[in-house]
Amino acid sequence: MSDTDETADTIARLVPATLRALQALEFAGRHLAPESLLELVAALRQRDDDLPAALAASRAFDWPDRLEPFRNCLERSAAAAVEGVAALIAAPGADQPIVAAYRALRSYALAAEALYPLAAHLRPVSQFFLEAGARDDAALQARLGAADATREDVGSMHVDGPAGTRGAFSLYVPEYYDARQAWPLVVALHGGSGNGGAFLWSWVREARTRGFVVIAPTARGSTWSLMEPEVDGPNIDSMVSRVAADWNIDPRRRLLTGMSDGGTFTYVLGLRGDCRFTHLAPVAAAFHPMLMTFADAGRLRGLPIHIVHGARDWMFPPELARSARRTLEQAGAAVIYREIADLSHTYPRDENGAILDWFLAG
């Protein structure tokens, strides 16, 4: 076998195995709950996990020097995915199993970020970073193929520090960005103890498919300043202004969304009278009627709000979301309410499409 054949064989083993592991982590993240953890772990144990062997073979292989950057991306992604799956399988033995499971899932973002540069070179990777229904879209493939992914103003980037720096933000701009048109903006707020560098990857697939810009801020503290909105609020406003100064952002389509504490902060910021976001989409958020004392009555009338909550949410019971729906509707907001029967307190990436259909149709 020639060196070229061996290289191709190494890539052909490692890429699909890495993508399958990422899909397994996605599935686990979507269905994670205290009562389902053991079942999820059992399913992970039973899957044919060929990634460790494929990664070991890649590390042992003498890659051509010209492919060293390619190798580094692929092996870093694979290693993060291996670590995430292993940590998730070990979570039931931890002192706080569900906390350990959530921590294990952080490896997904590390693996996705390492792998993403290969989307411009490998079709399976490119398809992974697209919505399922668009993976065979010839027009989109042509648009991506014609784009220059090496431009400094496109792709994923971290502003004001490395990924996860407190008070900084991460950003994704589709590679086919064209300044001649105005682009919708999604600002996505992470949950408690999370960070924007990781949460960004909850939205890249859709942004790359549909064509919008994503800002994923990181709170100044361990979570959003729910009781002191003046800490994080102006910082988020500044991020939006900075991005709008460098990219052509559509002022009529600006969505503020967030998970858990990020969803609650979506209410805190989004109901204020001076808020510049046109749509709100809190997910798995807490809501207290006291929030309405800080809301602007004029802004609430007709304000589009899309609430997503899990019927099995163990941290913020669904009654909180139902109360939010009633209260906001009575105030005149245009509320869409989506309660998901099998969803616990985790981020439902499969709901992004419905949120975007609603947001982009406006």
C-alpha positions in Angstrom: 0.0 0.0 0.0 1.4 3.4 -0.9 1.7 6.3 1.5 -1.2 8.0 -0.2 -3.4 5.0 0.2 -2.4 4.6 3.9 -3.2 8.3 4.5 -6.5 8.0 2.9 -7.3 4.8 4.9 -6.3 6.5 8.1 -8.6 9.5 7.3 -11.4 7.1 6.2 -11.3 5.4 9.6 -10.9 8.4 11.9 -13.4 10.9 10.4 -16.5 8.7 10.5 -15.6 7.4 13.9 -15.2 10.9 15.2 -18.5 12.0 13.7 -20.3 9.0 15.2 -19.0 9.8 18.6 -20.1 13.5 18.3 -23.5 12.3 17.3 -23.6 10.1 20.4 -22.7 13.0 22.6 -25.4 15.1 20.9 -28.0 12.4 21.5 -26.9 12.1 25.2 -27.0 15.8 25.7 -30.5 16.1 24.3 -31.9 13.2 26.4 -29.9 13.7 29.6 -31.9 13.6 32.8 -31.2 12.2 36.3 -33.7 9.4 35.8 -32.3 8.5 32.3 -28.6 8.7 33.0 -28.1 5.0 33.6 -30.0 4.1 30.5 -28.0 6.6 28.4 -24.7 5.2 29.8 -25.8 1.6 29.0 -26.6 2.7 25.4 -23.1 4.3 25.1 -21.5 1.1 26.4 -23.3 -1.0 23.9 -22.4 1.1 20.8 -19.6 -0.1 18.5 -17.1 2.5 19.6 -14.3 2.3 17.0 -12.9 5.8 17.8 -10.2 4.9 20.3 -8.7 2.3 17.9 -8.9 4.7 14.9 -7.3 7.5 17.0 -4.5 5.2 18.1 -3.9 4.1 14.5 -3.7 7.7 13.4 -1.2 8.6 16.2 1.0 5.7 15.2 0.9 6.5 11.5 3.6 8.6 9.9 1.6 11.4 8.3 3.0 13.4 5.5 4.4 16.7 6.7 2.1 18.7 4.5 -0.9 17.2 6.3 0.3 18.0 9.8 -2.3 20.8 10.3 -5.1 18.5 9.0 -3.9 15.8 11.3 -3.8 18.1 14.3 -7.4 19.2 13.8 -8.7 15.7 13.3 -6.8 14.1 16.2 -7.7 16.9 18.7 -11.3 16.5 17.8 -11.2 12.7 18.1 -9.4 12.9 21.5 -12.0 15.3 22.9 -14.8 13.1 21.7 -13.1 10.0 23.3 -12.7 11.9 26.5 -16.3 13.1 26.5 -17.8 9.6 25.9 -15.5 8.1 28.6 -16.4 10.7 31.1 -20.1 10.3 30.4 -19.8 6.5 30.9 -18.0 7.1 34.2 -20.5 9.8 35.5 -22.8 7.4 37.4 -19.9 6.6 39.7 -19.3 10.2 40.6 -20.4 11.9 43.9 -22.9 14.0 41.9 -23.6 11.9 38.8 -25.8 14.4 36.9 -23.2 17.2 37.4 -20.5 14.9 36.2 -22.6 14.1 33.1 -23.1 17.7 32.3 -19.4 18.3 32.6 -18.6 15.4 30.3 -20.7 16.9 27.6 -18.4 20.0 27.5 -16.0 17.9 25.4 -18.5 18.1 22.6 -17.7 21.8 21.9 -14.0 21.2 22.1 -14.3 18.4 19.6 -16.6 20.5 17.3 -14.3 23.5 17.3 -11.2 21.4 16.5 -13.0 19.6 13.7 -14.7 22.6 12.1 -11.8 23.8 9.9 -12.0 20.5 8.0 -15.5 21.3 6.8 -14.0 23.2 3.9 -12.1 20.1 2.8 -14.2 17.0 3.7 -17.7 16.6 2.6 -18.8 14.4 5.6 -17.5 17.0 8.0 -19.2 19.8 6.0 -22.5 17.9 6.0 -22.2 17.4 9.8 -22.1 21.1 10.3 -25.4 21.6 8.3 -29.0 21.0 9.2 -30.0 17.5 8.3 -32.6 18.6 5.7 -30.0 20.7 3.8 -27.1 18.3 3.6 -27.8 17.4 0.0 -28.9 21.0 -1.0 -26.9 21.5 -4.2 -27.3 25.3 -4.2 -26.0 25.5 -0.6 -23.1 23.2 -1.4 -22.2 25.4 -4.3 -22.4 28.5 -2.1 -20.1 26.9 0.5 -17.8 25.6 -2.2 -17.3 29.1 -3.7 -16.7 30.8 -0.4 -13.3 31.7 0.9 -13.1 30.1 4.3 -9.7 31.7 5.0 -11.0 35.2 5.1 -10.4 36.8 8.5 -14.0 38.1 8.9 -15.8 34.7 8.5 -16.0 31.5 10.4 -15.8 31.0 14.2 -13.7 33.4 16.3 -13.2 34.5 19.9 -13.2 38.2 20.7 -11.4 39.8 23.7 -9.8 36.5 24.8 -9.7 32.8 24.3 -12.9 30.8 24.3 -14.8 31.1 27.6 -13.0 34.3 28.8 -15.3 36.0 31.3 -16.9 39.1 29.8 -15.7 38.2 26.3 -17.7 36.6 23.4 -17.5 34.1 20.6 -18.8 34.8 17.2 -19.7 32.8 14.0 -20.1 34.4 10.6 -21.0 32.2 7.6 -18.2 31.7 5.2 -20.3 33.1 2.4 -21.0 36.3 4.2 -21.6 39.2 1.8 -21.6 42.7 3.2 -24.0 43.9 0.4 -26.9 42.3 2.3 -28.2 42.7 5.9 -27.8 39.5 8.0 -30.0 38.4 10.9 -28.4 38.1 14.3 -28.8 35.5 17.0 -27.3 36.3 20.5 -27.2 33.0 22.4 -26.7 33.1 26.2 -25.2 30.1 27.9 -26.5 28.4 31.1 -25.1 28.7 34.6 -21.4 27.8 34.8 -21.3 27.6 31.0 -19.5 29.9 28.6 -20.1 31.4 25.1 -17.2 29.5 23.5 -19.0 26.2 24.1 -22.5 27.4 23.6 -21.7 28.9 20.2 -21.6 25.3 18.8 -25.3 24.9 19.6 -26.0 27.3 16.8 -23.2 27.0 14.2 -25.0 24.3 12.2 -28.1 26.4 11.6 -26.2 29.6 11.0 -24.1 28.0 8.4 -27.2 26.5 6.7 -29.5 29.5 6.8 -27.2 32.4 6.8 -27.1 34.4 10.0 -24.5 35.7 12.4 -24.2 34.3 16.0 -22.8 36.0 19.0 -22.3 33.8 22.1 -21.3 36.0 25.1 -19.7 34.8 28.3 -21.0 36.2 31.5 -18.7 38.3 33.6 -19.3 36.0 36.6 -20.0 32.3 36.9 -23.5 33.0 35.6 -25.6 35.9 34.3 -26.1 38.9 36.7 -29.8 38.2 37.1 -30.2 40.5 40.1 -27.8 43.1 38.7 -28.6 43.4 35.0 -26.3 46.5 34.8 -23.3 44.1 35.1 -23.9 42.0 32.0 -26.6 43.9 30.1 -24.5 46.8 28.8 -21.7 44.4 27.9 -24.0 42.4 25.7 -25.3 45.7 24.1 -21.6 46.6 23.4 -20.9 43.3 21.8 -23.9 43.7 19.4 -22.8 47.3 18.6 -19.2 46.2 17.9 -20.4 43.3 15.6 -22.8 45.6 13.8 -20.0 48.1 13.2 -18.0 45.4 11.3 -20.7 43.3 9.7 -24.0 44.3 8.1 -26.5 43.3 10.7 -30.2 43.6 10.0 -31.8 45.8 12.8 -35.2 44.2 12.1 -34.1 40.6 12.9 -32.2 40.4 16.1 -33.0 37.4 18.3 -32.0 37.1 22.0 -32.2 33.5 23.3 -30.6 31.5 26.1 -30.6 28.3 28.0 -31.5 28.1 31.8 -30.0 31.2 33.5 -29.3 32.5 29.9 -33.0 32.1 29.2 -33.9 33.9 32.4 -31.5 36.7 31.5 -33.3 36.8 28.1 -36.4 37.9 30.0 -34.4 40.3 32.2 -32.9 42.1 29.2 -35.5 41.5 26.6 -38.5 43.0 28.5 -36.8 46.4 29.1 -37.9 49.4 27.2 -34.6 50.2 25.6 -33.9 46.6 24.4 -32.9 46.5 20.7 -33.7 42.8 20.2 -36.7 42.2 18.0 -37.5 38.6 19.2 -36.9 36.7 22.4 -36.6 32.9 22.8 -36.0 31.8 26.4 -35.3 28.0 26.8 -35.6 26.1 30.1 -35.8 29.4 31.9 -37.0 30.5 35.3 -39.7 33.2 35.4 -41.0 35.1 38.3 -43.9 37.7 38.0 -41.6 40.2 39.7 -39.8 40.4 36.4 -42.8 42.3 35.1 -42.1 45.2 37.5 -39.1 46.0 35.3 -40.8 45.4 32.0 -41.9 48.2 29.7 -45.6 47.9 28.9 -45.3 49.5 25.5 -42.6 47.1 24.4 -44.5 44.1 25.6 -47.5 44.8 23.3 -47.0 42.6 20.2 -43.4 41.5 21.3 -42.6 38.1 19.6 -41.6 35.6 22.3 -41.0 31.9 21.7 -40.8 29.9 25.0 -39.4 26.4 25.0 -39.5 24.2 28.1 -39.3 20.6 29.1 -42.1 18.8 30.8 -39.5 16.8 32.7 -37.4 19.8 33.7 -36.2 19.0 37.2 -34.4 22.4 37.9 -37.1 24.8 36.7 -40.5 23.1 36.7 -42.7 23.7 33.7 -45.2 25.5 35.8 -42.8 28.5 35.7 -42.9 28.5 31.9 -46.7 28.2 31.9 -46.9 31.1 34.2 -44.6 33.1 31.9 -46.9 32.4 29.0 -50.0 33.5 30.8 -48.4 36.6 32.2 -46.8 37.7 29.0 -49.9 37.0 26.9 -52.0 39.1 29.3 -49.5 41.9 28.8 -50.1 41.7 25.1 -47.0 39.8 23.9 -47.2 37.5 20.9 -46.2 34.3 22.6 -45.5 30.9 21.1 -45.3 28.2 23.8 -43.6 24.9 23.2 -43.6 22.4 26.1 -41.7 19.2 25.1 -42.8 16.0 26.8 -39.5 14.1 26.8 -37.2 17.1 27.5 -35.5 17.6 30.9 -33.2 20.5 31.9 -31.0 20.4 28.9 -30.7 22.3 25.6 -32.9 20.9 22.8 -30.9 21.6 19.7 -33.6 20.0 17.6 -35.8 23.0 18.5 -33.5 25.5 16.8 -35.2 24.9 13.4 -38.6 25.8 14.7 -37.3 28.8 16.6 -35.6 30.0 13.4 -38.6 29.4 11.2 -40.5 31.7 13.5 -37.8 34.3 13.8 -36.8 34.5 10.2 -40.4 34.6 9.0 -41.0 37.9 10.7 
